[in-house]
Amino acid sequence: MLNKIVLTMASLRLTSGTIEICAALLMLRLNQIDKALVVNSSLALVGPFILIATTTIGLIGMTDKLSFGKLAWVAAGVVCLLIGIMKK
């Protein structure tokens, strides 16, 4: 039997991958650079959301196994990742 939290995390990642594949197919169908850039830019919204959601669900599932100090380190790491992703 699969753990519900792991199943939810995997489902989010599968959804994200499906969106990426659909976006690639849409770019091929549109066959125009400007429209492909619009599709690609819209994916920039999906990626960080999936990252935050998956990490949050995983952390909620591990709250009973992690001390507050370790949870703070994980949260700091996620913040660093988001800063690195968002800043250019």
C-alpha positions in Angstrom: 0.0 0.0 0.0 1.3 3.4 -1.0 1.8 6.1 1.5 -0.8 8.9 0.9 1.8 11.7 1.2 4.2 10.0 -1.2 1.3 9.4 -3.6 0.2 13.0 -3.5 3.8 14.2 -4.1 4.2 11.9 -7.0 0.9 12.9 -8.4 1.9 16.6 -8.3 5.2 15.7 -10.2 3.3 13.7 -12.8 0.9 16.6 -13.3 3.8 19.0 -13.7 5.4 16.7 -16.2 2.2 16.3 -18.1 1.9 20.1 -18.3 5.5 20.4 -19.6 4.8 17.8 -22.3 1.6 19.5 -23.3 3.4 22.9 -23.5 6.1 21.4 -25.7 3.5 19.9 -28.0 1.6 23.3 -28.1 4.9 25.0 -29.0 5.4 22.6 -31.9 1.8 23.1 -33.0 2.0 26.9 -32.9 5.4 26.9 -34.7 6.1 30.6 -34.0 8.9 31.8 -31.8 6.9 34.6 -30.1 4.0 32.3 -29.2 6.4 29.6 -28.1 8.0 32.1 -25.8 4.6 33.0 -24.3 3.9 29.3 -23.6 7.4 28.9 -22.1 7.0 31.9 -19.9 3.7 30.6 -18.6 5.6 27.4 -17.4 7.7 29.6 -15.2 4.6 29.9 -13.0 4.0 26.2 -12.8 7.5 25.1 -11.7 7.9 27.0 -8.5 4.3 26.3 -7.5 4.9 22.5 -7.9 8.2 22.8 -6.0 6.6 24.6 -3.1 3.6 22.4 -2.9 5.5 19.1 -3.1 8.1 20.2 -0.5 5.3 21.5 1.8 3.5 18.2 1.6 6.7 16.2 2.2 7.5 18.4 5.2 4.1 18.0 6.7 4.5 14.3 6.4 7.8 14.4 8.2 6.9 16.8 11.0 6.7 14.0 13.6 10.2 12.8 12.5 12.1 16.1 12.4 13.1 18.4 15.2 12.3 22.1 14.9 16.0 22.8 14.2 16.1 20.4 11.3 12.8 21.7 10.0 14.2 25.2 10.1 17.3 24.1 8.1 15.1 22.5 5.4 12.9 25.7 5.3 16.0 27.8 4.9 17.2 25.5 2.0 13.8 25.9 0.2 14.0 29.7 0.6 17.5 29.7 -0.9 16.3 27.6 -3.8 13.4 30.0 -4.4 15.7 33.0 -4.3 18.0 31.3 -6.7 15.1 30.5 -9.1 13.4 33.9 -8.9 16.4 36.2 -9.2 18.1 36.6 -12.5 
